[in-house]
């Protein structure tokens, strides 16, 4: 099992606008392809212009297949266009995580 940990940073003062846009046009299509996220939350301390989400996959091949299906979905492409036009995002950091031997992960 692997986890895809993603941190996105928005321009100051735009995180609520961005999350509204995503909630209305991106979240449902993303869940159709990727499943339910393990975590989806706004940062409360530190860089408060950021939010984090974590998705769980069986392995790298499962992740690649699901993300390819998402990228090919016309509804997702419309969301990406709207997001780019809005210009709220300034950075994205992705990290793939593997559970340590003593931890038994649970899927969401």
C-alpha positions as CSV (number, residue, x, y, z in Angstrom):
1,X,0.0,0.0,0.0
2,X,1.2,3.6,-0.7
3,X,-0.1,7.0,0.3
4,X,0.0,10.0,-2.0
5,X,0.4,13.0,0.2
6,X,-0.2,16.3,-1.6
7,X,0.2,19.9,-0.3
8,X,-1.1,22.8,-2.3
9,X,-0.5,26.4,-1.5
10,X,-2.8,29.2,-2.6
11,X,-2.1,32.9,-3.1
12,X,-2.9,34.7,0.2
13,X,-6.6,35.5,0.5
14,X,-7.7,32.9,-2.1
15,X,-7.8,29.5,-0.3
16,X,-11.5,29.7,0.4
17,X,-12.3,30.6,-3.2
18,X,-10.1,27.8,-4.5
19,X,-11.6,25.2,-2.2
20,X,-15.1,26.4,-3.2
21,X,-14.2,26.0,-6.9
22,X,-12.7,22.5,-6.2
23,X,-15.7,21.5,-4.1
24,X,-18.1,22.4,-6.8
25,X,-16.2,21.1,-9.9
26,X,-13.4,18.8,-8.8
27,X,-14.0,16.8,-5.7
28,X,-16.7,14.4,-7.0
29,X,-14.9,13.5,-10.2
30,X,-11.7,13.0,-8.4
31,X,-13.4,10.6,-5.9
32,X,-14.9,8.7,-8.7
33,X,-11.5,7.7,-9.9
34,X,-9.3,7.8,-6.8
35,X,-11.7,6.7,-4.1
36,X,-12.2,8.5,-0.8
37,X,-9.3,10.4,0.5
38,X,-7.8,9.4,3.8
39,X,-7.3,13.1,4.8
40,X,-8.5,16.4,3.2
41,X,-7.9,19.4,5.3
42,X,-6.9,23.0,5.5
43,X,-3.7,23.9,7.3
44,X,-4.5,25.7,10.6
45,X,-0.9,26.6,11.7
46,X,2.2,27.4,9.7
47,X,1.4,28.1,6.1
48,X,-2.3,28.8,6.5
49,X,-2.7,29.4,2.7
50,X,-2.2,25.6,2.2
51,X,-4.3,22.5,2.3
52,X,-3.4,18.8,2.3
53,X,-4.9,15.7,1.0
54,X,-3.8,12.1,1.2
55,X,-5.0,9.2,-1.1
56,X,-4.4,5.5,-0.6
57,X,-3.5,3.1,-3.4
58,X,-2.7,-0.6,-3.5
59,X,0.7,0.1,-5.2
60,X,2.3,2.3,-7.7
61,X,0.5,0.6,-10.6
62,X,-2.9,1.1,-9.0
63,X,-2.0,4.8,-8.5
64,X,-0.8,5.2,-12.1
65,X,-4.0,3.6,-13.5
66,X,-6.3,5.6,-11.3
67,X,-4.5,8.9,-12.0
68,X,-4.5,8.2,-15.8
69,X,-8.2,7.6,-15.7
70,X,-8.7,10.8,-13.8
71,X,-6.5,12.8,-16.3
72,X,-8.5,11.4,-19.2
73,X,-11.9,12.4,-17.7
74,X,-13.4,15.4,-19.6
75,X,-15.0,16.6,-16.4
76,X,-11.6,16.7,-14.7
77,X,-10.1,18.5,-17.6
78,X,-12.8,21.2,-17.3
79,X,-12.1,21.6,-13.6
80,X,-8.3,21.9,-14.3
81,X,-9.0,24.6,-16.9
82,X,-11.2,26.6,-14.5
83,X,-8.6,26.2,-11.7
84,X,-5.8,27.5,-14.0
85,X,-7.9,30.4,-15.2
86,X,-8.7,31.4,-11.6
87,X,-5.0,31.4,-10.7
88,X,-5.4,30.7,-7.0
89,X,-2.7,28.0,-6.8
90,X,1.0,28.9,-6.5
91,X,2.6,25.6,-5.6
92,X,2.1,21.9,-5.2
93,X,4.3,19.3,-3.4
94,X,3.6,15.6,-3.8
95,X,5.2,12.9,-1.6
96,X,4.6,9.1,-1.9
97,X,4.7,7.4,1.5
98,X,4.9,3.7,2.4
99,X,3.7,2.4,5.7
100,X,6.4,1.3,8.1
101,X,6.5,-2.4,9.1
102,X,4.8,-2.0,12.5
103,X,1.8,0.0,11.2
104,X,-1.2,-1.7,9.7
105,X,-2.9,0.8,7.4
106,X,-6.7,1.0,7.1
107,X,-8.3,2.2,3.9
108,X,-10.9,5.0,4.0
